[in-house]
């Protein structure tokens, strides 16, 4: 690679992918800073249907630009960049100025220690808002429970990955904003080593494309995506235990008070069995999904 983060590897070994939508005000500066840090890297800006000349600004700054004819979503832009990239290592980051290109060498150095994915973990001061910070802490705790490992930042879009590993899961990635969650859980489920490097994220330039009302419900689905991508039974089991415990407790109450078995008790116990069976089937489907991916590779 030449200077900086590219030393010791052939030209084109690193590709930096920036999904961008209406970031003309800052994308040129971001590309210039990336070029200063990684002079030999391939820089791809995926223009997701921008209406403000984002692609033209990025191209003038020296980036290779891929244009979506209309807005298809952050995840779709990431997938387009991953397919088009030539590098054996991919770095994904935002084009809005939040992520510091100077952190890329630390991500790559950690990747070289034997990891397949290294994620930039934001501190509490780097969260966009109090609500987003609370939601992210909840997602991190849930993912840590599911994986049995500490997950420092499940939703960070700043990460370095092995290109061949990342492309295995492109078909799983949604077109919206939850690609970081999906890719992280897929790596954990497949047994690929993942770690975190602490970073500080700046305030974005311009207006966020995430709407609390529109995307709030979508982010709630991340919870279920975490479970279905990693271990569905581990997510279903607490629900089964709660239903069964409630059913048995209500049975004890009705039997002691009136000597009968109520329909509510039957419903709760039947629901517990049904939920357990759904979780068991989901677990088997998930297992087959990852076995198929391993065979294909």
C-alpha positions in Angstrom: 0.0 0.0 0.0 2.3 3.2 0.1 1.9 5.7 2.9 -0.3 5.9 5.9 -2.9 3.1 6.4 -1.9 1.4 3.2 1.7 0.6 4.0 2.7 -3.0 3.1 -0.3 -3.9 0.9 -0.9 -3.7 -2.8 -2.7 -0.9 -4.4 -6.5 -1.4 -4.3 -6.3 -3.6 -1.1 -8.5 -1.1 0.7 -11.8 0.3 -0.4 -13.7 2.9 1.6 -17.4 3.0 1.0 -19.6 6.0 1.9 -23.3 5.9 1.4 -24.5 9.4 0.8 -27.8 11.2 0.2 -27.9 15.0 -0.1 -24.5 15.5 1.5 -23.1 18.0 -1.0 -22.2 20.4 1.8 -19.7 18.1 3.4 -18.9 15.1 1.2 -16.1 16.8 -0.7 -14.3 17.6 2.5 -14.8 14.1 3.8 -13.3 12.6 0.6 -10.3 15.0 0.8 -9.7 14.0 4.4 -9.9 10.3 3.5 -7.4 10.9 0.6 -5.0 12.4 3.1 -5.3 9.5 5.5 -5.4 6.7 2.9 -3.8 8.0 -0.3 -3.8 4.6 -2.1 -7.3 3.5 -1.0 -10.2 3.2 -3.4 -12.9 5.7 -2.2 -16.4 5.0 -3.4 -19.3 7.3 -2.7 -22.7 5.7 -3.4 -25.1 8.6 -4.3 -28.5 7.4 -3.1 -30.7 9.5 -5.4 -29.4 12.8 -4.1 -31.0 16.0 -5.5 -28.3 18.5 -4.4 -25.3 17.4 -6.6 -23.7 15.1 -4.0 -22.3 12.8 -6.7 -20.8 15.7 -8.7 -19.1 17.1 -5.6 -17.7 13.7 -4.6 -16.4 13.1 -8.1 -14.6 16.4 -8.2 -13.0 15.6 -4.9 -11.5 12.4 -6.4 -14.0 9.7 -5.3 -15.4 7.0 -7.5 -19.2 7.6 -7.6 -21.9 5.0 -8.0 -25.4 6.5 -8.5 -28.7 5.0 -7.6 -31.4 6.4 -9.9 -33.6 7.0 -6.9 -33.3 6.8 -3.1 -33.2 3.1 -2.2 -32.1 3.4 1.4 -28.8 3.4 3.4 -28.5 -0.4 3.4 -29.1 -0.6 -0.4 -26.3 2.0 -0.9 -24.0 0.0 1.3 -24.7 -3.2 -0.6 -24.1 -1.4 -3.9 -20.8 -0.2 -2.7 -19.7 -3.6 -1.3 -20.5 -5.2 -4.7 -18.6 -2.6 -6.7 -15.5 -2.3 -4.4 -12.3 -3.8 -5.5 -10.5 -4.0 -2.2 -10.0 -7.1 -0.1 -10.7 -4.9 3.0 -13.7 -2.6 3.2 -14.3 0.4 5.5 -17.8 1.7 5.8 -18.4 5.2 7.2 -20.9 8.0 6.9 -20.5 10.8 4.4 -22.0 13.5 6.7 -18.8 14.3 8.6 -19.6 12.4 11.8 -16.8 9.9 11.5 -13.2 10.9 11.7 -11.0 9.4 8.9 -8.1 9.5 11.3 -9.6 6.5 13.2 -9.3 4.3 10.1 -5.7 3.2 10.9 -6.8 2.0 14.3 -9.6 0.0 12.8 -7.3 -1.6 10.3 -4.6 -2.3 12.8 -7.1 -4.2 15.0 -8.4 -6.0 11.9 -4.9 -7.3 11.3 -4.8 -8.9 14.7 -7.0 -11.7 13.3 -10.5 -10.2 13.3 -13.0 -10.3 10.5 -14.9 -7.2 11.6 -13.9 -4.2 13.7 -16.6 -1.7 14.7 -16.0 1.9 15.8 -17.9 2.1 19.1 -19.2 5.6 20.0 -19.1 6.9 23.5 -22.2 8.3 25.3 -21.3 11.9 24.3 -21.3 10.9 20.6 -25.0 9.8 20.5 -27.2 12.0 18.3 -29.8 12.5 21.0 -30.8 11.3 24.5 -33.5 9.1 23.0 -31.2 7.5 20.5 -28.6 6.9 23.2 -31.1 5.1 25.4 -32.3 3.0 22.5 -28.8 2.1 21.5 -27.9 1.0 25.0 -31.0 -1.2 25.0 -30.0 -2.8 21.7 -26.4 -3.3 22.9 -27.7 -5.1 26.1 -30.0 -7.3 24.1 -27.3 -8.2 21.6 -24.9 -9.0 24.4 -27.5 -11.3 25.9 -28.1 -13.1 22.6 -24.4 -13.5 21.8 -22.9 -14.0 25.2 -20.3 -11.3 24.4 -20.2 -7.7 25.2 -21.5 -5.7 22.2 -20.3 -2.1 22.6 -22.2 -0.4 19.7 -24.6 -2.5 17.7 -25.8 0.3 15.4 -22.5 2.0 14.5 -22.0 2.4 10.7 -18.2 3.0 11.0 -16.5 -0.4 10.6 -13.8 -2.3 8.8 -14.5 -5.8 7.4 -13.0 -8.5 5.3 -14.7 -8.1 1.9 -15.2 -11.8 1.3 -16.8 -12.3 4.7 -19.1 -9.3 4.4 -20.4 -10.3 0.9 -21.5 -13.6 2.3 -24.4 -11.8 4.0 -25.4 -9.2 1.5 -28.7 -11.0 0.8 -29.6 -10.7 4.6 -29.0 -6.9 4.8 -32.1 -4.7 4.7 -32.3 -1.7 2.4 -33.0 0.6 5.3 -30.9 1.8 8.3 -30.4 -1.5 10.2 -27.6 -2.9 8.1 -25.1 -2.5 10.9 -27.2 -4.6 13.3 -27.8 -7.3 10.7 -24.2 -7.6 9.6 -22.9 -7.6 13.1 -25.3 -10.4 14.3 -24.6 -12.4 11.1 -20.9 -12.3 11.8 -21.4 -13.4 15.4 -23.8 -16.2 14.3 -21.3 -17.5 11.6 -18.5 -17.6 14.2 -16.4 -14.8 12.6 -14.4 -12.8 15.2 -15.8 -9.3 15.9 -14.3 -6.6 18.2 -14.8 -2.9 19.0 -12.5 0.1 18.9 -13.7 3.2 20.9 -14.2 6.3 18.7 -15.8 9.8 19.1 -18.4 10.8 16.5 -19.0 14.5 15.7 -22.4 16.0 15.1 -23.5 15.5 11.5 -23.6 18.3 9.1 -27.1 19.0 7.8 -30.3 17.3 8.6 -30.6 13.7 9.6 -32.5 11.4 7.2 -33.9 9.4 10.2 -37.4 10.3 11.3 -38.3 9.5 14.9 -42.0 8.8 13.9 -41.3 7.0 10.7 -38.2 5.0 11.7 -39.0 4.5 15.4 -41.2 1.4 14.6 -38.6 0.1 12.2 -35.9 0.3 14.9 -38.2 -1.7 17.2 -38.0 -4.4 14.5 -34.3 -4.5 15.1 -35.0 -6.3 18.3 -36.7 -9.1 16.5 -34.1 -9.1 13.8 -31.4 -9.6 16.4 -33.2 -12.7 17.7 -34.0 -14.2 14.3 -30.5 -13.7 13.0 -28.7 -15.1 16.0 -30.7 -17.5 18.1 -34.5 -17.3 17.9 -35.0 -19.8 20.7 -33.0 -17.6 23.1 -35.4 -14.8 22.4 -38.6 -16.9 22.6 -37.6 -18.8 25.7 -38.2 -16.0 28.2 -41.7 -15.5 26.7 -42.4 -19.2 27.0 -41.3 -19.2 30.7 -43.4 -16.1 31.4 -46.5 -17.6 29.8 -46.1 -21.0 31.5 -45.4 -19.4 34.9 -48.5 -17.2 34.6 -50.6 -20.1 33.5 -49.5 -22.3 36.4 -50.0 -19.5 38.9 -53.5 -18.8 37.6 -54.3 -22.5 37.8 -53.2 -22.6 41.4 -55.3 -19.6 42.2 -58.5 -20.9 40.5 -58.0 -24.5 41.9 -57.6 -23.3 45.4 -60.4 -20.7 45.3 -63.0 -22.6 43.3 -61.6 -26.1 42.6 -61.6 -25.7 38.8 -59.4 -25.5 35.7 -60.1 -22.2 33.9 -60.0 -21.6 30.2 -57.5 -18.8 30.8 -55.1 -21.4 32.3 -55.5 -23.7 29.3 -55.0 -20.8 26.9 -51.8 -19.6 28.6 -50.2 -23.1 28.8 -51.2 -23.8 25.2 -49.7 -20.5 24.1 -46.5 -21.3 26.0 -46.2 -24.7 24.1 -47.0 -23.0 20.8 -44.5 -20.2 21.3 -41.8 -22.8 22.2 -42.5 -24.8 19.1 -42.3 -21.6 16.9 -39.0 -20.7 18.5 -37.7 -24.2 17.9 -38.7 -24.2 14.2 -37.1 -20.7 13.8 -33.9 -22.0 15.4 -33.7 -24.8 12.9 -34.4 -22.5 10.0 -31.6 -20.1 11.2 -29.2 -23.1 11.5 -30.0 -24.2 8.0 -29.6 -20.7 6.7 -26.0 -20.4 8.0 -25.2 -24.0 6.9 -26.2 -23.1 3.4 -24.1 -20.0 3.5 -21.1 -22.0 4.6 -21.5 -24.6 1.9 -21.8 -21.9 -0.8 -18.5 -20.4 0.3 
